[in-house]
């Protein structure tokens, strides 16, 4: 055993543990990180892995801040924006639970709701932009995907107002409503070709060896997402997490669909790359409205929703809905002919309420057809956010 004096002691790093939407993560100001981790690279990834408690072969993240689900294995780095007309730069790292990597390929839409309040509370937003009472408009540059997000953060007596009566399905307690606007959400991601529909089609026949050939809408909006019809893969759209996450064959099927869809979308150049890119694209399945009981025991009636959507994140069925996938749902619903739009009745619409395992969520999006391409200016949804704990996170000094 090494002598105690040879073992590096723990260091402490200023951090805030926050809930945003139906996710939670560890938030850092860039300048609070150790110098080696202030730039992208192996040191930063190693630090964040250790903070969260990954890679963990037990899948529990006991020795870290993670909660052993994709929704709770998240990190955020924020800094004052160097861009004109923006207040804060937001970089999101999705930390793998069982493997030693951090996925930087996409955004977290849920945590986007917490970025504005963290930025205000930590002095990253110019004081002149914060009313004494009212709503602060925080202009966020989403650095992973190069997009603007506008967060409307309620302010009371010069402080972020976190408490309120806004209820969000998938979150137990009410809080203050934060409206989040995802501007120009169609992705221009590397390899995505800059098109909202990278294959050029609203619906494709997607051939997945060992699974079958079925219709798919592959869209780059909010986050690259592959939508399929529930019935084509043997589901109803009313499933809760237990129906899928305990079924290794089902999970393998979804991962196979995801890999072949990623290939068709031009996000990867060979199937092996999918394993290193767990965060994107997402796979979701849609169905026409039906009655079901949500995971909390609350009844959701077919009349309450326009369609049903179930989505997978980091290889598991999500307990509610990823915010970025909700942007994709809202965008696709606004475009006549997509599988999402057809499941919602096939009519033109600028907002949709969909059923997910924890309840329902409304998302708005307006689509126009310009110069032979579909264009969406913004997608809007309401979330909430709250500081759970703040202070310092500790990691062994030699862990990065």
C-alpha positions in Angstrom: 0.0 0.0 0.0 1.3 3.5 -0.9 2.4 5.6 2.1 -0.2 8.2 2.9 2.2 11.1 2.2 2.6 9.8 -1.4 -1.2 9.9 -2.1 -2.6 13.2 -3.4 -5.1 14.8 -1.1 -8.5 15.9 -2.3 -9.0 19.3 -3.9 -12.1 21.3 -3.8 -13.8 23.1 -6.7 -16.6 25.6 -6.4 -19.7 24.0 -7.9 -23.5 24.2 -7.8 -25.8 21.2 -8.0 -28.9 22.2 -9.9 -32.2 20.8 -11.2 -33.2 22.1 -14.6 -36.5 20.7 -16.0 -36.5 16.9 -15.4 -32.7 16.7 -15.2 -30.0 17.6 -12.7 -26.3 18.2 -13.0 -23.2 19.8 -11.5 -22.7 23.4 -12.7 -19.3 25.1 -12.8 -18.0 28.5 -13.7 -15.2 28.0 -16.2 -12.8 30.1 -14.2 -13.4 28.0 -11.0 -12.1 24.9 -12.7 -8.5 23.8 -12.2 -6.3 25.3 -14.9 -5.8 22.0 -16.7 -9.6 21.6 -17.0 -10.3 25.1 -18.2 -9.6 24.0 -21.8 -11.2 21.0 -23.6 -9.2 17.8 -23.5 -8.4 14.7 -21.5 -7.8 16.5 -18.2 -11.3 18.2 -18.3 -13.0 14.9 -19.2 -11.1 13.0 -16.5 -12.1 15.6 -13.9 -15.8 15.5 -14.8 -15.8 11.7 -14.9 -14.4 11.7 -11.3 -16.9 14.4 -10.1 -19.8 12.4 -11.4 -18.4 9.0 -10.3 -17.7 7.3 -13.6 -16.9 5.0 -15.2 -18.8 2.7 -12.7 -19.0 -1.0 -13.5 -21.7 -1.2 -10.8 -23.8 1.3 -12.7 -24.6 3.2 -9.5 -22.2 6.2 -9.4 -22.0 5.8 -5.6 -18.6 7.5 -5.5 -19.7 10.7 -7.2 -22.4 13.2 -7.8 -24.2 11.3 -10.5 -27.6 9.6 -10.0 -27.0 6.6 -12.3 -29.4 7.7 -15.0 -28.8 9.7 -18.1 -30.9 12.5 -16.6 -28.6 12.8 -13.6 -25.2 12.1 -15.1 -24.6 15.6 -16.4 -22.1 18.5 -16.1 -22.3 22.1 -17.2 -19.5 24.7 -17.7 -20.5 28.3 -18.0 -18.6 31.5 -18.8 -19.2 35.1 -19.7 -19.9 35.2 -23.4 -17.4 36.6 -25.8 -20.1 36.8 -28.5 -22.1 39.9 -29.3 -25.6 40.0 -28.0 -25.1 37.0 -25.7 -24.6 36.9 -21.9 -23.3 33.5 -21.2 -21.6 30.6 -23.0 -23.1 27.2 -22.1 -21.1 24.0 -22.6 -22.8 20.7 -21.7 -21.0 17.4 -21.0 -23.1 14.2 -20.9 -21.1 11.8 -18.7 -21.2 8.1 -19.5 -22.2 6.0 -16.5 -20.3 2.8 -17.2 -17.6 3.9 -19.8 -14.7 6.4 -19.4 -16.0 9.2 -21.7 -17.8 12.5 -21.7 -20.1 13.1 -24.8 -19.9 16.7 -26.0 -21.9 16.2 -29.2 -25.2 17.7 -28.1 -27.2 20.0 -25.8 -29.3 19.2 -22.7 -32.6 21.1 -23.2 -33.7 20.5 -19.6 -30.6 21.9 -18.0 -30.9 24.9 -20.4 -33.7 26.1 -18.0 -31.1 26.3 -15.2 -28.4 28.1 -17.1 -30.0 31.6 -16.9 -30.5 31.5 -13.1 -27.0 30.2 -12.5 -25.6 32.9 -14.8 -27.5 35.6 -12.9 -26.6 34.3 -9.5 -22.9 33.9 -10.3 -22.4 37.4 -11.9 -22.1 36.2 -15.5 -25.0 38.5 -16.6 -24.5 42.3 -16.7 -26.4 43.9 -13.8 -28.1 46.3 -16.1 -30.0 43.4 -17.7 -31.5 42.3 -14.5 -34.7 44.0 -13.3 -35.3 44.5 -9.6 -38.7 42.8 -10.1 -39.8 41.2 -13.3 -38.3 38.8 -15.9 -34.6 38.8 -16.8 -34.0 37.8 -20.5 -30.8 35.8 -20.5 -29.2 35.3 -23.9 -27.4 31.9 -23.9 -24.9 30.7 -26.5 -25.1 26.9 -26.6 -21.5 26.1 -27.4 -21.9 22.4 -28.2 -24.2 23.0 -31.1 -23.6 26.7 -31.9 -27.2 27.9 -31.2 -28.9 30.7 -29.2 -31.2 29.9 -26.3 -33.2 32.6 -24.6 -34.2 32.0 -21.0 -36.9 34.1 -19.3 -35.9 34.0 -15.6 -38.3 35.5 -13.0 -36.7 38.0 -10.6 -38.0 39.1 -7.2 -36.1 41.9 -5.2 -33.1 41.5 -7.5 -32.7 37.8 -6.9 -33.7 34.8 -9.0 -37.2 33.6 -8.1 -37.0 29.8 -7.8 -40.2 29.0 -5.9 -43.6 29.1 -7.5 -46.7 27.1 -8.4 -45.6 25.9 -11.9 -46.0 22.2 -12.1 -43.9 20.1 -14.6 -44.7 16.4 -15.1 -41.7 14.4 -14.1 -40.8 16.8 -11.3 -42.4 16.2 -7.9 -42.6 19.7 -6.4 -43.8 22.9 -8.0 -41.4 25.8 -8.7 -41.2 29.1 -10.7 -41.8 28.9 -14.4 -38.9 29.6 -16.7 -39.8 29.9 -20.4 -37.1 28.7 -22.7 -36.8 29.6 -26.4 -34.6 27.5 -28.7 -33.8 29.9 -31.6 -33.3 28.5 -35.1 -33.2 25.0 -33.7 -32.4 23.0 -36.9 -28.9 21.7 -36.5 -25.9 22.7 -38.6 -23.9 20.2 -36.8 -20.7 18.8 -38.3 -21.6 16.0 -40.6 -25.3 17.0 -40.4 -25.1 18.9 -43.7 -26.9 21.9 -42.2 -30.3 20.5 -43.3 -33.2 20.0 -40.9 -33.8 16.7 -42.8 -30.3 15.3 -43.6 -31.7 12.6 -45.9 -33.7 15.2 -47.8 -37.0 13.4 -46.9 -39.7 13.9 -44.3 -40.1 10.1 -44.1 -37.6 7.5 -45.1 -37.7 3.7 -45.2 -35.0 2.8 -42.7 -33.5 -0.6 -43.1 -32.1 -2.0 -39.9 -30.5 -5.5 -40.3 -31.9 -8.0 -37.8 -34.8 -5.6 -36.9 -36.6 -4.8 -40.1 -37.4 -2.0 -42.5 -39.8 0.6 -41.4 -40.8 4.3 -41.8 -38.6 6.8 -40.0 -38.5 10.6 -39.7 -34.9 11.7 -39.2 -34.7 15.3 -38.1 -31.9 17.6 -37.0 -33.8 20.1 -34.7 -32.9 20.7 -31.0 -31.0 17.4 -31.2 -30.7 14.9 -34.0 -33.6 12.5 -33.5 -34.9 9.4 -35.3 -38.7 9.0 -35.0 -40.4 5.7 -35.7 -44.0 4.5 -35.3 -44.6 2.6 -32.1 -46.6 -0.1 -33.8 -43.9 -0.8 -36.4 -41.5 -2.0 -33.6 -44.1 -3.8 -31.5 -45.1 -1.0 -29.0 -48.2 1.1 -28.3 -46.6 4.3 -27.2 -48.1 4.0 -23.7 -45.1 2.2 -22.2 -43.4 3.2 -19.0 -39.6 2.7 -18.2 -40.1 -0.8 -16.8 -41.5 -2.2 -20.0 -38.3 -1.5 -21.9 -35.4 -0.8 -19.5 -35.6 -4.3 -18.1 -35.6 -5.9 -21.5 -32.0 -6.3 -22.9 -33.3 -7.5 -26.3 -35.4 -4.3 -26.6 -32.5 -2.1 -25.6 -30.2 -3.8 -28.2 -32.9 -3.3 -30.9 -33.1 0.5 -30.1 -29.4 0.8 -30.1 -29.2 -0.9 -33.5 -31.9 1.4 -34.9 -30.0 4.4 -33.4 -26.7 3.3 -35.1 -28.2 2.7 -38.5 -30.2 6.0 -38.3 -27.1 7.9 -37.3 -25.4 6.4 -40.4 -28.2 7.5 -42.6 -28.2 11.0 -41.1 -24.5 11.3 -41.8 -23.7 11.8 -38.1 -21.2 8.9 -38.2 -19.2 7.3 -41.0 -19.2 3.8 -39.7 -21.4 1.8 -37.2 -18.6 1.4 -34.7 -18.6 5.2 -34.1 -22.1 5.0 -32.6 -20.7 3.5 -29.4 -18.6 6.6 -28.8 -21.5 8.9 -29.5 -24.2 7.9 -27.0 -25.8 11.3 -26.5 -26.8 11.8 -30.1 -28.8 11.0 -32.1 -31.9 10.1 -30.0 -34.4 7.4 -30.9 -38.1 8.0 -30.2 -41.3 6.3 -31.1 -44.7 7.9 -31.6 -48.4 6.8 -31.5 -51.8 8.4 -31.7 -53.4 9.4 -28.4 -54.5 6.7 -26.0 -55.3 6.5 -22.3 -52.5 5.4 -19.9 -51.4 5.7 -16.3 -48.2 7.7 -15.9 -45.3 6.6 -13.7 -46.6 8.6 -10.7 -50.0 6.9 -11.0 -51.8 9.9 -12.6 -54.2 9.0 -15.4 -53.4 10.6 -18.8 -56.5 10.6 -21.0 -56.3 10.3 -24.8 -58.2 13.6 -25.0 -55.5 15.4 -23.0 -52.8 14.9 -25.7 -52.2 15.3 -29.4 -49.9 12.2 -29.6 -47.8 9.9 -27.5 -44.0 9.9 -27.6 -41.4 7.7 -25.8 -37.7 8.5 -26.2 -34.5 6.8 -25.3 -31.5 8.6 -23.9 -28.0 7.0 -23.3 -29.4 3.6 -24.1 -32.5 3.7 -21.8 -36.1 4.8 -22.0 -36.2 8.3 -20.5 -38.5 8.9 -17.5 -40.1 11.9 -19.1 -38.7 13.7 -22.2 -35.4 15.3 -23.0 -35.9 19.0 -23.6 -33.9 18.8 -26.8 -36.0 15.9 -28.1 -39.1 18.0 -27.1 -37.8 20.7 -29.5 -37.5 18.0 -32.2 -41.0 16.8 -31.4 -42.5 20.3 -31.6 -40.6 21.1 -34.8 -41.6 17.8 -36.6 -45.2 18.2 -35.4 -45.3 21.6 -37.2 -44.3 20.1 -40.5 -47.1 18.3 -42.4 -46.2 14.7 -43.4 -43.6 13.8 -40.7 -44.4 10.7 -38.6 -44.8 13.1 -35.6 -47.2 15.3 -37.4 -49.2 12.2 -38.7 -49.4 10.7 -35.2 -50.8 14.1 -34.0 -53.6 13.9 -36.6 -51.8 15.2 -39.7 -53.0 18.8 -39.4 -51.0 22.0 -39.5 -50.2 23.2 -36.0 -47.8 25.5 -34.1 -48.0 23.8 -30.8 -48.4 20.2 -29.6 -49.1 18.5 -26.3 -47.6 15.1 -26.1 -47.8 12.3 -23.5 -44.6 10.9 -22.0 -44.0 8.3 -19.2 -44.3 11.0 -16.5 -47.3 12.9 -17.9 -47.7 15.5 -20.6 -45.6 18.4 -22.0 -46.5 21.3 -24.4 -44.0 22.6 -26.9 -44.6 25.3 -29.5 -42.8 25.6 -32.9 -43.6 27.5 -36.1 -42.4 26.1 -39.4 -42.3 27.8 -42.8 -41.3 26.4 -46.2 -38.7 28.8 -47.7 -36.6 28.2 -50.8 -37.5 24.5 -51.0 -36.5 23.9 -47.3 -38.4 23.8 -44.0 -37.3 26.5 -41.6 -38.1 26.8 -38.0 -37.3 30.1 -36.3 -37.8 28.9 -32.7 -39.3 26.3 -30.4 -40.7 27.3 -27.0 -41.4 25.4 -23.9 -41.8 26.1 -20.2 -39.6 24.4 -17.6 -38.5 25.2 -14.1 -35.1 25.2 -12.3 -33.8 25.2 -8.8 -30.5 25.3 -6.9 -30.3 22.1 -4.9 -26.9 22.6 -3.2 -24.0 24.9 -3.6 -20.4 25.1 -2.3 -17.6 22.8 -3.3 -17.3 19.4 -5.0 -14.2 17.4 -4.0 -12.1 15.0 -6.1 -8.7 13.4 -5.5 -6.0 15.8 -6.7 -4.4 13.3 -9.0 -7.6 12.2 -10.7 -7.3 14.4 -13.8 
